[in-house]
Amino acid sequence: MRFDFVAHSMGGLVLRYWMMYGAQDLPEDGSLPELTWHGSKRAACAIFVTPPNLGSIGALTSLAQGRQLGPLQPEYPPGLLGTHVATYQLMPRNRHRRVLSEGFGGTPELSLYDARTWAHYRWGLMDPLQEPILALLMPEVKSPATRKDIAFAYLEQALRRAEQFHRAMDVPANPRTTDMFLVVGTGLDTPAGVVVDPETGEMDPLIQEEGDSVVLRASALSDERQGGFEYRGPVRPIRYRTVLLLPGEHVGITQNPVFADNLLYWLNDQP
């Protein structure tokens, strides 16, 4: 039996990983899982709605500096968000140079996968102000220095797994048995990159590009023509039967009647 799937945002990454690798976990040795297309054999149609295929700068800033969802909404400190492994997997790719700092080692871009970068800039779990959060998370550990060492080791593992996940998702491969459709949010200024203060580590979101206010159009399209990166493979490694560019906000786009009409057509009428 085969099924139709509709996945929004990070759900699109989960669906595509399952289509490519089935139930395989990321190998412990850092290699990639075997590309079996096991999940694709169960998927007749896969509709991806505003997926962050090449990451989102918002995930990085949330991990590094925390996030408040809105007025009268709770604030999530970086010491808490830093324990969420999946958020690291939503970071932008190093090669697209979305994080710039002239003060780090004389290079304009940083290695987001290196925990020493996070310690240098005091981001996320490495922010000394997050010590009370670490104490709550590790009540059995009495030494602040030991808690910091544990947090650093956890950060190293989370970043290593994120880099491995990115390599697995960036394999240029397309299923033979699944029709894939993509909905891309456009028309809104969307955070695309930050400039880091070399003294304080603060991120200034100076760079904006077109997207749905959360996910860049280029990220959803898996467009490798970003940041001056010279990609030797296909500039858009994922092939979809149809790509729908639709003005709208990341969540609100699902309420657009144009989206609903196309969704019903793809699911019911498209051969």
N, C-alpha and C positions, 0 to 999 in steps of 0.2 A: 504494500500500500504506500502511496506517495501523497504528500501534503503540500499545500500552499502556505508560505510564511510571509508575514509582514513584520518588519523589525525597524524600530526607531532608535536613532542615536547610537549609544554604545551597544544596544541590542543587535544592531547590524554587524558589529565586530564579533559578537558572540556567535551569531548565526553563520557568518562567513568562516570563522575558525572551525565550527562544527562541520560545515559543509566540506572543508578542506581536509580536516584531520580526524573527524569523528570524536571519540571519547579520549583520544590520546592527550596526556598531559605534556607540558614542556619537559624534555629530558633533563635529568640532573646534571649531565656533563656539558650543558650549554649548547648542544647541537640542536638541530631542528627536528620536529616530528616528521614521520614519513607522510608524504602527500598521497593520501589514498582516495580522496573524494568520497569517503564512506558516508558522510551526512548527505552529500548531494544526491546519492542514490535514493534517498527518501524525500527529496525536495523537488517537486515538479516546477514550482514557481517561487522565486524569492524576491520580495520587494523591499528595498532598503530606503529608508526615509532619513535624510540628513545624517548619514553616518560620518563620524570623524575618522575617516580612513587613514589620514596622515596626521592625526592628533589635533589637539586644541590647546592654545596657549592658556586658556582659562584653567585647565587642569593643573598646569605648572604653577600658576600664581596662587591657586587655592592651596596646593601642597606647601608652597614656600611661605605664604603669608596669611593663610586662613581665608575664610569666606563668610560673608553674611548674605543670605538669600534675598533680603529686602527689608523695608521698614517693618518694624514690629515682629520680625522673624528672628529666630535664634542665630547666634554667631558661632561658627565652628572654628576653633583655634587650629593653627597648623600642627600642633602637637597631637591633636586628635585625628585630623585628616591624614596626617603622615602615616597612620597605621593602616590605611585603606590601600591595599596592594593594587587593586584594579585601577585606581586613579593614576598611578604612575604609568600604566599602560596607555593612558589617554594623552600623554605628553606629546608635543611635536617632535619630529625627528631632528637629530643633530644636523644632518646634512642640509637642512633648509634654513639654517642660521636665523632662527626666530628669537634667539636670546643673544644680545650683544653687550660687550663690555670691553672698553679699551684698556681697562686697568688690570686685566687678569692674564698674567703671563705674556703680555705684549701681543695677544691675539684678540681679534674682534669677537670671536665666538667662543662659547663655553662647551664643555662636555657635560651634558645633562645626566649622563649615565655614571658619572664619577662621583662617589659620595664625598670625596675631598673637596669638590666644587661646592657642595651643599654645606660642608663644615666651614669652608673659607668664608662664605657669605652669610653663614648663620641662618640658613633657610630651614623651615619645617622642623623636623625633629632635632636639628642641630642648633636651634635658636635657644640661647640660655634662658630666655624668658618662659620657655615651655617646660622648665624643670618641675613646676607644680603639677602639670599635666602628666609628666612622666612618673611622678611620685604616685599619682592616682592609678595610673595604668600598671605600675609595678610595686604594689604595696609591700610585697615580701622582700624587695631589695632596699636595703637601708642606706646604702652609700650613693650619693648623687653622682660620683665619678663612675661607679659601676653601672648605674642606670644609663649614663651617657654612652658608655661603651656598648651596652646592649642595644641602645637605640641606633648607634652608628652601624653595628653589625646587621641590624634589621634593615636599615636604609640601604646598605650595600646589596643585600639580597633582593630587596624590592626593585632596585634600579637594574640589577643584573637580569632579573626576570622580565622587566619591562623591555630592555634592549633585545632579549631573546624573543619575546612576543612580537616586537616590531619586525624583526627579521623574518619570523614565520609568516606574518601577515603581508609582508612586502614581496613575497615570492610571486613573480609574474606567472599566474596560472588561472585558467578559466575552466569551469565545468562543462562537460559535454551533454549532461543530462538535465540541466536546470536552466530555465529561462529566468534571467535576472533583470530587474528593473530598478532604476535609481531615481529618487526625488531629491533635488538639490535646492536648498533655500538660498535666495539671492536678494539683492536690493538693499541690504542693510549694512551699515558700518559695523565691522566685526573685529575685535582684538586679534591682531595677527602676530605681534612680536613686542618684546620689551627691551629697554636699555637698562642695564644694571649699574647702579652707582658703585664704583669700585671701593668706596670707603665704607658705606653702610650696608650694601647688599640689597637696598631697596629697588624694586622693579617699577620702572616708569613705562606704562603702556602707551608709548608714543606711536606705534605702528598699527594702522588699521587698513583692512582691505574688505572686499565685498564678501558677504556671506549672509547668515541668518541671525546674526548677533551673538552666536555661540560657536558655530562651526563655519570655517571658511569655505567658500565655494571651491577653492583649489583643493582643500582637504577632502571634501566629499567626493570630488571627481578623481581623487588620487593623482592629481596633476603634479608631475615631478618638476615642472618648469618653475621652480621657486628658489629664491635666495641665491641665484647665480649658480646653482648646482648643475653640473654637466652629467646628466644621467645617460648611461650608455644603452639602456634598454628602452622599451616603449614608454613614451611620456605619460600615457594613461594605461597602466598595465592591466586594468580590469575592464573587460568588455561586457557591456550591458545591451540587452535587446533595445531598450528605450531609456533615454535620460530626459526627465522632465525638470526644467528650470522654473522654479515657482517663487515669486516674491513672497516673503513672509518670515515670521519669527520662528525660532527653532522648535518650540512646542506648539505654538499657534498654527503652524502650517498644516497640521493634521486636521484642523477645523475648517480649512479652506474648501469651499465646494468644488473647485477645480481639482483639488487633490482627490476628493471623494469620487468624483465622476471618473477620473482616470483609474483610480484604484478598482472600482467596480468593473470597468472595461477590461483591465488586465486580468482580473480574476475570473470573469465570466465569459467575455466575448473574444478575447485575444486567442488565436489558435496556438 
